């Protein structure tokens, strides 16, 4: 038998088997999550979900389309649009966001084929993203995480192609809409202009860059004009000082343990009639805190807490499952013990696998970064710098997870290629890089799982 001739057929069978296994696992994961929400009594909304839901109902009743200076307007508008079409049913939003979640997986696959240079790596990255129940559960909640991530990944995918005018305009619109979903991108968006630089002409290619800015401006202009008219400055939502204060006064390394966010918000809103007044009051409180504790002590406290919260394996899904309140479990799902254990085990396993494999993938990375990869690296660095200071919840890791899944997918693809005696140019599996990967993996897993033990939650 000609082995070389048989290899293509064998690879096709392997690909079909892998696709079938993915479909089965995805169906099982979705079935478990839908059962967790509905089979034993519908889960109740928590925290900001109630605000988004109430804002959407107010919009449908003829209220202002910009209902808050704290929350950006896109999620209430999206909920109001879905409710207008399908009735006021959370299920309708969940179905729409599940479609966006699947689109996120497809966009990640497309993006990582460009950044990772391998179909196998891209497929593995998308599978890790779509099969993790803690990621999939975001599509069931009313937070803006899934719409924001869809728009962010769409912008990256548009910019990954040749920077034509139409693609640049659409990418700018996606970034603008992402800012209207979550305002964390507000200070970062100019970094996307790096994509339009050219080696042979080291200045901006003005036409696509200008169209990118036009697309961003068109979708954000109404909100900025509203802020100018109402508060005297162009603004979409202004919660930065509030989140900085809460971030500096958080105590625990885990979500929903004496949560400072909900406890602080009423006092913040009552401290002034306008965003400027409220910010002035809390900036003075921040200055007083820094003067009292000293900058060095504050930085040490932040580094000893913030990244535990960000990378925590106690994801928003696990936080809402039944469990001890002293450890930050809200018990808003009514899942039986077997399902709680299954979801916890699967979530912890995927979280650990993604973090550890991403650490090795990052340590072994040897592809020369292009302009888009540079923007992606700056985005990750920007997020990590921001979360060293402001209030962090575990759900804020979601915008970084596609990139972590990408590096994890590349590393796992490299292992498989090595086992099959094939080349994989994106990853170098040399001893020094493997040692560095092991150290980084150990750090990330420590941040993910050690927080509750360090806090000694429920020790009494």
C-alpha positions as CSV (number, residue, x, y, z in Angstrom):
1,X,0.0,0.0,0.0
2,X,1.3,3.5,-0.9
3,X,1.5,5.3,2.5
4,X,1.9,8.7,0.9
5,X,-1.2,8.3,-1.2
6,X,-3.2,7.1,1.8
7,X,-2.3,10.1,4.0
8,X,-4.7,12.7,2.5
9,X,-7.6,10.3,3.0
10,X,-6.6,9.6,6.6
11,X,-6.3,13.3,7.3
12,X,-9.8,13.9,5.9
13,X,-11.2,11.2,8.1
14,X,-9.4,12.7,11.1
15,X,-10.8,16.1,10.3
16,X,-14.3,14.7,10.0
17,X,-14.0,12.9,13.3
18,X,-12.7,16.0,15.0
19,X,-15.6,18.1,13.6
20,X,-18.1,15.4,14.7
21,X,-16.6,15.3,18.2
22,X,-16.7,19.1,18.4
23,X,-20.4,19.2,17.4
24,X,-21.3,16.6,20.0
25,X,-19.4,18.3,22.8
26,X,-20.8,21.7,21.8
27,X,-24.4,20.3,21.9
28,X,-23.8,18.8,25.3
29,X,-22.3,22.0,26.7
30,X,-25.2,24.0,25.4
31,X,-27.7,21.5,26.8
32,X,-26.2,21.7,30.2
33,X,-26.2,25.5,30.3
34,X,-29.8,25.8,29.0
35,X,-30.9,23.2,31.6
36,X,-29.0,25.1,34.4
37,X,-31.0,28.2,33.5
38,X,-34.5,26.8,33.0
39,X,-34.9,23.2,34.1
40,X,-35.1,23.8,37.8
41,X,-36.6,27.3,37.8
42,X,-35.3,30.2,35.8
43,X,-32.2,31.9,37.2
44,X,-32.8,35.5,38.4
45,X,-31.0,38.5,37.0
46,X,-28.2,40.0,39.1
47,X,-26.4,43.3,39.4
48,X,-26.1,45.3,36.2
49,X,-28.3,42.9,34.4
50,X,-31.3,44.4,36.2
51,X,-30.2,47.9,35.2
52,X,-29.8,47.0,31.5
53,X,-33.2,45.3,31.5
54,X,-34.9,48.2,33.2
55,X,-33.3,50.7,30.9
56,X,-34.5,48.7,27.9
57,X,-38.1,48.8,29.2
58,X,-37.8,52.5,29.8
59,X,-36.7,53.0,26.2
60,X,-39.6,51.0,24.9
61,X,-41.9,53.2,27.0
62,X,-40.6,56.3,25.3
63,X,-37.8,57.2,27.7
64,X,-34.4,58.6,26.9
65,X,-32.1,56.4,24.6
66,X,-29.1,57.5,26.8
67,X,-30.5,56.5,30.2
68,X,-27.3,56.6,32.2
69,X,-24.0,58.4,32.7
70,X,-22.5,55.1,34.1
71,X,-23.5,52.5,31.6
72,X,-22.9,53.0,27.8
73,X,-26.1,52.8,25.8
74,X,-25.7,50.0,23.2
75,X,-26.8,47.1,25.5
76,X,-30.1,48.7,26.6
77,X,-30.7,49.7,22.9
78,X,-30.0,46.1,21.8
79,X,-32.3,44.7,24.5
80,X,-35.0,47.2,23.6
81,X,-34.8,46.2,19.9
82,X,-35.0,42.5,20.7
83,X,-37.9,43.1,23.1
84,X,-39.7,45.2,20.5
85,X,-39.4,42.4,17.9
86,X,-40.0,39.3,20.1
87,X,-41.7,40.6,23.2
88,X,-40.1,41.2,26.6
89,X,-38.6,37.7,27.0
90,X,-35.0,37.1,28.2
91,X,-35.0,34.0,26.1
92,X,-35.1,36.1,22.9
93,X,-32.0,38.0,24.0
94,X,-30.3,34.7,25.0
95,X,-31.0,33.2,21.5
96,X,-29.7,36.4,19.8
97,X,-26.6,36.5,21.9
98,X,-26.0,32.7,21.4
99,X,-25.8,33.4,17.7
100,X,-23.3,36.2,18.4
101,X,-21.3,33.8,20.6
102,X,-21.0,31.3,17.7
103,X,-20.1,34.2,15.5
104,X,-17.3,35.1,18.0
105,X,-15.9,31.6,17.6
106,X,-16.0,31.9,13.8
107,X,-14.3,35.3,13.9
108,X,-11.6,34.0,16.3
109,X,-10.9,31.2,13.9
110,X,-10.6,33.6,11.0
111,X,-8.4,36.0,13.0
112,X,-6.1,33.3,14.2
113,X,-5.6,31.9,10.8
114,X,-3.9,35.2,10.1
115,X,-2.1,35.7,13.4
116,X,-1.3,32.1,14.1
117,X,-0.6,31.0,10.5
118,X,-2.2,27.5,10.8
119,X,-5.7,26.1,10.2
120,X,-5.1,23.5,13.0
121,X,-4.2,26.3,15.5
122,X,-7.2,28.4,14.4
123,X,-9.6,25.4,14.7
124,X,-8.2,24.5,18.2
125,X,-8.5,28.1,19.4
126,X,-12.1,28.3,18.3
127,X,-12.9,25.0,19.9
128,X,-11.4,26.0,23.2
129,X,-13.4,29.2,23.1
130,X,-16.8,27.7,22.1
131,X,-16.6,24.6,24.4
132,X,-15.7,26.3,27.6
133,X,-19.0,26.5,29.6
134,X,-17.8,29.6,31.5
135,X,-17.4,31.4,28.2
136,X,-20.5,30.1,26.6
137,X,-22.6,31.2,29.6
138,X,-22.0,34.8,28.8
139,X,-24.5,34.5,26.0
140,X,-27.3,33.8,28.5
141,X,-26.7,36.9,30.6
142,X,-27.8,40.5,29.9
143,X,-24.3,42.0,30.3
144,X,-22.8,43.5,27.1
145,X,-19.8,41.2,27.1
146,X,-20.8,39.1,24.0
147,X,-21.9,42.0,21.8
148,X,-18.8,44.0,22.8
149,X,-16.5,41.0,22.0
150,X,-18.3,40.3,18.7
151,X,-17.7,43.9,17.5
152,X,-14.0,43.9,18.7
153,X,-13.2,40.6,16.9
154,X,-15.1,41.8,13.8
155,X,-12.9,45.0,13.8
156,X,-9.7,42.9,14.1
157,X,-10.8,40.6,11.3
158,X,-11.7,43.5,9.0
159,X,-8.3,45.1,9.6
160,X,-6.5,41.8,9.0
161,X,-7.4,42.1,5.4
162,X,-6.0,44.6,2.9
163,X,-7.0,48.0,4.3
164,X,-9.5,49.0,1.7
165,X,-11.6,52.0,2.3
166,X,-14.8,50.1,2.8
167,X,-13.2,47.6,5.3
168,X,-11.6,50.5,7.2
169,X,-15.0,52.3,7.4
170,X,-16.7,49.1,8.7
171,X,-13.8,48.4,11.2
172,X,-14.1,52.0,12.6
173,X,-17.9,51.5,13.0
174,X,-17.3,48.2,14.8
175,X,-14.8,49.9,17.2
176,X,-17.2,52.7,17.8
177,X,-20.1,50.4,18.5
178,X,-17.8,48.4,20.8
179,X,-17.1,51.6,22.8
180,X,-20.9,52.1,23.0
181,X,-21.2,48.6,24.5
182,X,-18.3,49.0,27.0
183,X,-16.3,52.2,27.3
184,X,-13.0,50.6,28.2
185,X,-11.9,51.0,24.5
186,X,-12.3,54.8,24.7
187,X,-8.6,55.5,25.4
188,X,-7.3,52.7,23.2
189,X,-8.9,53.2,19.8
190,X,-6.1,55.4,18.3
191,X,-3.8,52.4,18.5
192,X,-5.8,50.7,15.7
193,X,-4.4,53.4,13.3
194,X,-1.0,51.5,13.6
195,X,-2.6,48.9,11.1
196,X,-2.5,51.6,8.4
197,X,1.2,52.2,8.6
198,X,3.3,50.9,5.7
199,X,7.0,50.0,5.8
200,X,7.7,51.6,2.4
201,X,5.8,54.8,3.4
202,X,6.2,55.3,7.2
203,X,3.4,57.7,7.4
204,X,-0.3,56.9,7.7
205,X,-2.1,55.9,4.5
206,X,-4.5,58.7,5.0
207,X,-7.5,57.5,3.1
208,X,-8.3,54.2,4.9
209,X,-7.1,55.7,8.2
210,X,-9.5,58.7,7.7
211,X,-12.3,56.4,6.8
212,X,-11.7,54.3,9.9
213,X,-12.0,57.5,12.0
214,X,-15.1,58.5,10.1
215,X,-16.8,55.1,10.7
216,X,-16.0,55.4,14.4
217,X,-17.2,59.0,14.6
218,X,-20.5,58.3,12.8
219,X,-21.6,55.8,15.3
220,X,-20.4,57.6,18.4
221,X,-21.4,61.1,17.4
222,X,-25.0,61.0,18.7
223,X,-23.8,59.8,22.2
224,X,-21.0,62.4,22.3
225,X,-23.4,65.2,21.2
226,X,-25.8,64.1,24.0
227,X,-23.0,64.3,26.5
228,X,-22.0,67.8,25.3
229,X,-25.6,69.0,25.4
230,X,-26.4,67.6,28.8
231,X,-23.1,67.9,30.7
232,X,-21.0,70.4,28.8
233,X,-18.4,67.9,27.4
234,X,-18.5,65.1,24.8
235,X,-18.9,61.9,26.7
236,X,-20.6,58.5,26.3
237,X,-20.4,57.1,29.8
238,X,-18.1,58.2,32.6
239,X,-17.5,55.6,35.3
240,X,-13.7,55.7,35.3
241,X,-13.3,57.6,38.6
242,X,-15.9,55.4,40.3
243,X,-14.2,52.2,39.1
244,X,-10.8,53.5,40.2
245,X,-12.1,54.2,43.7
246,X,-13.8,50.8,43.9
247,X,-10.6,49.2,42.6
248,X,-8.5,50.9,45.2
249,X,-10.9,49.9,48.0
250,X,-11.6,46.3,47.1
251,X,-10.3,43.8,49.7
252,X,-10.8,40.3,48.3
253,X,-9.2,38.3,45.5
254,X,-12.6,36.9,44.4
255,X,-15.9,38.2,43.0
256,X,-19.0,38.8,45.1
257,X,-17.3,38.6,48.5
258,X,-18.6,41.8,50.3
259,X,-18.8,43.3,46.8
260,X,-17.7,46.9,46.8
261,X,-19.2,47.9,43.5
262,X,-22.8,47.6,44.3
263,X,-22.3,49.0,47.8
264,X,-20.5,52.1,46.5
265,X,-22.6,53.0,43.5
266,X,-25.5,54.7,45.4
267,X,-23.2,56.9,47.4
268,X,-21.3,57.8,44.2
269,X,-24.5,58.8,42.4
270,X,-25.7,60.8,45.3
271,X,-22.4,62.7,45.6
272,X,-23.2,65.2,42.8
273,X,-25.7,66.2,40.2
274,X,-23.4,65.8,37.2
275,X,-20.5,63.5,36.3
276,X,-18.0,66.3,36.8
277,X,-19.3,67.0,40.3
278,X,-19.2,63.3,41.3
279,X,-15.7,62.8,39.8
280,X,-14.4,65.8,41.7
281,X,-15.7,64.4,45.0
282,X,-14.2,61.0,44.4
283,X,-10.9,62.2,43.0
284,X,-10.5,64.1,46.3
285,X,-11.2,60.8,48.2
286,X,-8.6,59.0,46.0
287,X,-6.0,61.7,46.8
288,X,-6.7,61.4,50.5
289,X,-6.4,57.6,50.3
290,X,-3.0,57.8,48.5
291,X,-1.8,60.4,51.1
292,X,-2.9,58.2,54.0
293,X,-1.6,54.8,52.8
294,X,1.3,55.9,50.5
295,X,1.7,55.2,46.9
296,X,4.0,52.2,47.4
297,X,1.6,50.4,49.8
298,X,-1.3,51.1,47.4
299,X,0.7,49.6,44.4
300,X,1.6,46.5,46.5
301,X,-2.0,46.0,47.5
302,X,-3.2,46.3,43.9
303,X,-0.6,43.8,42.6
304,X,-1.5,41.4,45.4
305,X,-5.2,41.4,44.5
306,X,-6.2,42.6,41.0
307,X,-4.8,39.9,38.8
308,X,-6.2,37.2,41.1
309,X,-9.6,38.7,40.5
310,X,-9.0,39.0,36.7
311,X,-7.7,35.5,36.1
312,X,-9.8,33.8,38.8
313,X,-11.1,30.3,38.0
314,X,-14.2,31.3,40.0
315,X,-15.8,32.6,36.8
316,X,-19.2,34.4,36.7
317,X,-20.8,31.1,35.9
318,X,-19.3,29.4,39.0
319,X,-20.1,32.4,41.2
320,X,-23.7,32.1,40.3
321,X,-24.0,28.4,41.0
322,X,-25.1,27.0,44.4
323,X,-22.3,27.2,46.9
324,X,-21.3,28.9,50.2
325,X,-22.1,32.6,50.3
326,X,-18.9,33.3,52.3
327,X,-16.9,32.2,49.3
328,X,-18.9,34.5,47.0
329,X,-21.4,32.1,45.5
330,X,-24.7,33.8,44.8
331,X,-26.7,30.5,44.3
332,X,-29.0,32.2,41.7
333,X,-29.0,29.0,39.6
334,X,-31.0,26.2,41.1
335,X,-28.9,23.4,39.7
336,X,-28.9,20.0,41.4
337,X,-25.5,18.9,42.9
338,X,-24.6,16.7,39.9
339,X,-25.0,19.5,37.4
340,X,-23.2,22.0,39.7
341,X,-20.2,19.6,40.0
342,X,-20.2,18.9,36.2
343,X,-20.2,22.6,35.3
344,X,-17.6,23.4,37.9
345,X,-15.3,20.5,36.8
346,X,-15.6,21.4,33.1
347,X,-15.1,25.1,33.7
348,X,-12.1,24.6,35.9
349,X,-10.6,22.1,33.4
350,X,-11.0,24.4,30.4
351,X,-9.8,27.5,32.4
352,X,-6.7,25.6,33.5
353,X,-6.0,24.2,30.0
354,X,-6.4,27.6,28.3
355,X,-4.2,29.4,30.7
356,X,-1.5,26.8,30.8
357,X,-1.4,26.1,27.1
358,X,-1.5,29.9,26.3
359,X,1.5,30.4,28.6
360,X,3.5,27.8,26.7
361,X,2.2,29.2,23.4
362,X,3.3,32.7,24.3
363,X,6.7,31.5,25.5
364,X,7.3,29.5,22.4
365,X,6.0,32.1,19.9
366,X,8.5,32.9,17.2
367,X,6.5,34.5,14.3
368,X,7.6,38.0,13.5
369,X,4.7,40.3,14.6
370,X,3.0,42.3,11.9
371,X,1.1,45.5,12.4
372,X,-2.1,43.7,13.4
373,X,-0.3,41.5,15.9
374,X,1.3,44.6,17.4
375,X,-2.1,46.2,17.9
376,X,-3.3,42.9,19.5
377,X,-0.3,42.9,21.8
378,X,-0.9,46.6,22.7
379,X,-4.6,45.8,23.4
380,X,-3.6,43.0,25.8
381,X,-1.0,45.3,27.5
382,X,-3.6,48.1,27.8
383,X,-6.1,45.8,29.4
384,X,-3.6,44.5,31.9
385,X,-2.4,48.0,32.8
386,X,-5.9,49.2,33.2
387,X,-6.9,46.3,35.5
388,X,-4.0,46.9,37.8
389,X,-5.9,49.9,39.0
390,X,-9.7,49.9,38.4
391,X,-12.4,47.6,39.8
392,X,-12.0,44.1,38.4
393,X,-14.4,41.3,38.0
394,X,-13.6,37.9,36.5
395,X,-15.8,38.7,33.5
396,X,-13.4,41.4,32.5
397,X,-11.1,38.7,31.3
398,X,-13.4,37.9,28.4
399,X,-11.9,40.3,25.8
400,X,-8.5,38.7,26.5
401,X,-9.7,35.1,26.2
402,X,-9.8,34.9,22.4
403,X,-6.1,35.7,22.4
404,X,-5.4,33.3,25.2
405,X,-7.3,30.6,23.3
406,X,-5.3,31.5,20.2
407,X,-1.9,31.0,21.9
408,X,-3.3,27.9,23.5
409,X,-4.5,26.6,20.2
410,X,-1.1,27.2,18.6
411,X,0.8,25.4,21.3
412,X,-1.6,22.4,21.2
413,X,-1.3,22.3,17.4
414,X,2.5,22.4,17.7
415,X,2.4,19.5,20.1
416,X,0.3,17.4,17.7
417,X,2.5,18.4,14.7
418,X,5.6,17.3,16.7
419,X,4.0,14.0,17.6
420,X,3.3,13.4,13.9
421,X,6.9,14.5,12.9
422,X,5.6,17.6,11.1
423,X,6.9,21.2,11.2
424,X,5.0,24.0,13.0
425,X,6.8,27.2,12.4
426,X,4.8,29.5,14.8
427,X,6.0,27.7,18.0
428,X,9.5,26.8,19.1
429,X,9.5,23.9,21.6
430,X,13.1,24.4,22.8
431,X,14.1,23.7,26.4
432,X,14.6,27.4,27.4
433,X,11.2,28.3,26.0
434,X,9.5,25.3,27.7
435,X,11.1,26.4,31.0
436,X,9.8,29.9,30.5
437,X,6.4,28.5,29.5
438,X,6.2,26.4,32.6
439,X,7.0,29.4,34.8
440,X,4.4,31.5,33.2
441,X,1.8,28.7,33.3
442,X,2.6,28.2,37.0
443,X,2.0,31.9,37.7
444,X,-1.3,32.0,35.8
445,X,-2.6,28.9,37.4
446,X,-1.6,30.3,40.8
447,X,-3.5,33.5,40.1
448,X,-6.5,31.4,38.9
449,X,-6.9,29.1,41.8
450,X,-5.0,30.4,44.9
451,X,-7.1,33.5,45.6
452,X,-9.7,32.0,47.8
453,X,-7.1,30.1,49.8
454,X,-5.0,33.2,50.4
455,X,-8.2,35.1,51.5
456,X,-9.1,32.1,53.7
457,X,-12.7,32.5,52.7
458,X,-15.1,30.5,54.9
459,X,-12.1,29.6,57.2
460,X,-14.3,30.3,60.3
